[in-house]
Amino acid sequence: MTIRGNVALVTGASRGIGAAIARSLAAQGASVAVNYHASEAAAQGVVADIRQAGGRALAVKGDARDRGQIEAMAATVKAELGPIGLLVLNASIGFPMKGFLEYPWEAFEAKLMGEMSAAFHGCRAVVPQMLERKGGSIVAITSGLARNPGWGFCAHSAAKGALEGFVRALAFELGPMGIRVNAVAPGLTLTDATVHLPEKHKQAAAEHTPLRRNGQAEDVAEAVTGLLQTGFVTGATLPVNGGGYIF
Ligand SMILES: NC(=O)c1ccc[n+]([C@@H]2O[C@H](COP(=O)([O-])OP(=O)(O)OC[C@H]3O[C@@H](n4cnc5c(N)ncnc54)[C@H](OP(=O)(O)O)[C@@H]3O)[C@@H](O)[C@H]2O)c1
């Protein structure tokens, strides 16, 4: 599975980790569909940067949790760029940070359903295009919190844990069809999603990390682009956390 000449769809690529992945894939020669939900100007900015650097990219609007919108997006990408061979399930599904005893079931359910519907419908819409190409590679962005919990994150840990189970199940089923499926589990990464965290908290995280810093979106992008093009790795979860936890 090569990146050059391939077609990639990155969900939630208008900002943060998804934008870094889109830029990195384009720099390595893929045509990239930059999915966004609300941030059209940011997504168009990512596309403009890629085109200016000589790459090929397209912004595609759609709620990654919505089956109809995902199917429409996949069809647009196929028509404009060609069949998708690389899929990155990255869209960030929001959740409130609360202790378990205060956690509203509705918010817990929305996080689980959002994360899983984005993965399920994303793969169902794109895998047929991968079969047309006689192969494909999928990476889901999970989280270190799937295995290494923190206060306030029960919904996020449960949803990302479910996503890792789904990745292993798909790796098993789709492997014989030439499609690899893996997960990348970032630790604390400096994006809009973590900008609200107190500086003290970020410094403490860096001090307790063997590589002594917080993650950057580009660190995750480098791991994703590497994993997308390995030949014999499937069903794996790759932590990208500077050694913040090791398993
Ligand atoms: N940052 C961290 O410390 C960290 C750690 C572990 C795992 N992760 C995971 O990494 C992924 C990216 O997170 P991030 O930190 O880069 O977040 P971010 O900077 O907040 O960016 C979120 C991205 O997701 C998009 N998005 C949100 N809801 C969407 C939806 N329903 N449909 C399509 N796109 C949607 C946003 O697009 P619009 O603005 O256009 O809506 C935006 O591009 C997430 O899966 C997150 O759980 C992050």
The ligand as an SDF file (V2000), in Angstrom:
LIG
                    3D

 48 52  0  0  0  0  0  0  0  0999 V2000
   -5.6610   16.2060   21.2870 N   0  0  0  0  0  0  0  0  0  0  0  0
   -5.4520   15.1610   22.0760 C   0  0  0  0  0  0  0  0  0  0  0  0
   -4.8140   15.2580   23.1660 O   0  0  0  0  0  0  0  0  0  0  0  0
   -5.9550   13.7990   21.6700 C   0  0  0  0  0  0  0  0  0  0  0  0
   -5.5280   12.6950   22.4330 C   0  0  0  0  0  0  0  0  0  0  0  0
   -5.9740   11.4400   22.0890 C   0  0  0  0  0  0  0  0  0  0  0  0
   -6.8340   11.2600   21.0360 C   0  0  0  0  0  0  0  0  0  0  0  0
   -7.2430   12.3410   20.3110 N   0  0  0  0  0  0  0  0  0  0  0  0
   -8.1470   12.0880   19.1790 C   0  0  0  0  0  0  0  0  0  0  0  0
   -7.5990   12.6750   18.0240 O   0  0  0  0  0  0  0  0  0  0  0  0
   -8.6480   13.0330   17.1200 C   0  0  0  0  0  0  0  0  0  0  0  0
   -8.4800   14.4850   16.6790 C   0  0  0  0  0  0  0  0  0  0  0  0
   -8.5130   15.3060   17.8310 O   0  0  0  0  0  0  0  0  0  0  0  0
   -7.9040   16.7950   17.8310 P   0  0  0  0  0  0  0  0  0  0  0  0
   -7.2230   16.9630   19.1200 O   0  0  0  0  0  0  0  0  0  0  0  0
   -7.1760   17.0530   16.5700 O   0  0  0  0  0  0  0  0  0  0  0  0
   -9.2530   17.6470   17.8540 O   0  0  0  0  0  0  0  0  0  0  0  0
   -9.5300   19.1770   17.3940 P   0  0  0  0  0  0  0  0  0  0  0  0
   -8.2580   19.9290   17.2620 O   0  0  0  0  0  0  0  0  0  0  0  0
  -10.5660   19.6570   18.3420 O   0  0  0  0  0  0  0  0  0  0  0  0
  -10.1590   19.0100   15.9270 O   0  0  0  0  0  0  0  0  0  0  0  0
  -11.3420   18.2990   15.8110 C   0  0  0  0  0  0  0  0  0  0  0  0
  -11.6010   17.9940   14.3530 C   0  0  0  0  0  0  0  0  0  0  0  0
  -12.7220   17.0810   14.2870 O   0  0  0  0  0  0  0  0  0  0  0  0
  -13.7050   17.6450   13.4360 C   0  0  0  0  0  0  0  0  0  0  0  0
  -15.0480   17.2080   13.8120 N   0  0  0  0  0  0  0  0  0  0  0  0
  -15.6770   17.3660   14.9980 C   0  0  0  0  0  0  0  0  0  0  0  0
  -16.9150   16.7960   14.9430 N   0  0  0  0  0  0  0  0  0  0  0  0
  -17.0410   16.2990   13.6860 C   0  0  0  0  0  0  0  0  0  0  0  0
  -18.0740   15.5960   13.0050 C   0  0  0  0  0  0  0  0  0  0  0  0
  -19.2180   15.2810   13.6220 N   0  0  0  0  0  0  0  0  0  0  0  0
  -17.8750   15.2590   11.7080 N   0  0  0  0  0  0  0  0  0  0  0  0
  -16.7160   15.5570   11.0730 C   0  0  0  0  0  0  0  0  0  0  0  0
  -15.7020   16.2080   11.6650 N   0  0  0  0  0  0  0  0  0  0  0  0
  -15.8720   16.5740   12.9570 C   0  0  0  0  0  0  0  0  0  0  0  0
  -13.5140   19.1450   13.5260 C   0  0  0  0  0  0  0  0  0  0  0  0
  -14.0590   19.7290   12.3590 O   0  0  0  0  0  0  0  0  0  0  0  0
  -14.9420   21.1040   12.3540 P   0  0  0  0  0  0  0  0  0  0  0  0
  -14.1740   22.1160   13.1380 O   0  0  0  0  0  0  0  0  0  0  0  0
  -15.0630   21.3800   10.9020 O   0  0  0  0  0  0  0  0  0  0  0  0
  -16.2470   20.7370   13.0020 O   0  0  0  0  0  0  0  0  0  0  0  0
  -11.9870   19.2480   13.5810 C   0  0  0  0  0  0  0  0  0  0  0  0
  -11.4280   19.1640   12.2990 O   0  0  0  0  0  0  0  0  0  0  0  0
   -9.9480   12.7410   17.8600 C   0  0  0  0  0  0  0  0  0  0  0  0
  -10.4580   11.4800   17.4600 O   0  0  0  0  0  0  0  0  0  0  0  0
   -9.5230   12.7240   19.3170 C   0  0  0  0  0  0  0  0  0  0  0  0
  -10.3710   11.9330   20.1380 O   0  0  0  0  0  0  0  0  0  0  0  0
   -6.8210   13.6120   20.6150 C   0  0  0  0  0  0  0  0  0  0  0  0
  1  2  1  0
  2  3  2  0
  2  4  1  0
  4  5  1  0
  4 48  2  0
  5  6  2  0
  6  7  1  0
  7  8  2  0
  8  9  1  0
  8 48  1  0
  9 10  1  0
  9 46  1  0
 10 11  1  0
 11 12  1  0
 11 44  1  0
 12 13  1  0
 13 14  1  0
 14 15  2  0
 14 16  1  0
 14 17  1  0
 17 18  1  0
 18 19  2  0
 18 20  1  0
 18 21  1  0
 21 22  1  0
 22 23  1  0
 23 24  1  0
 23 42  1  0
 24 25  1  0
 25 26  1  0
 25 36  1  0
 26 27  1  0
 26 35  1  0
 27 28  2  0
 28 29  1  0
 29 30  1  0
 29 35  2  0
 30 31  1  0
 30 32  2  0
 32 33  1  0
 33 34  2  0
 34 35  1  0
 36 37  1  0
 36 42  1  0
 37 38  1  0
 38 39  2  0
 38 40  1  0
 38 41  1  0
 42 43  1  0
 44 45  1  0
 44 46  1  0
 46 47  1  0
M  CHG  2   8   1  16  -1
M  END
$$$$
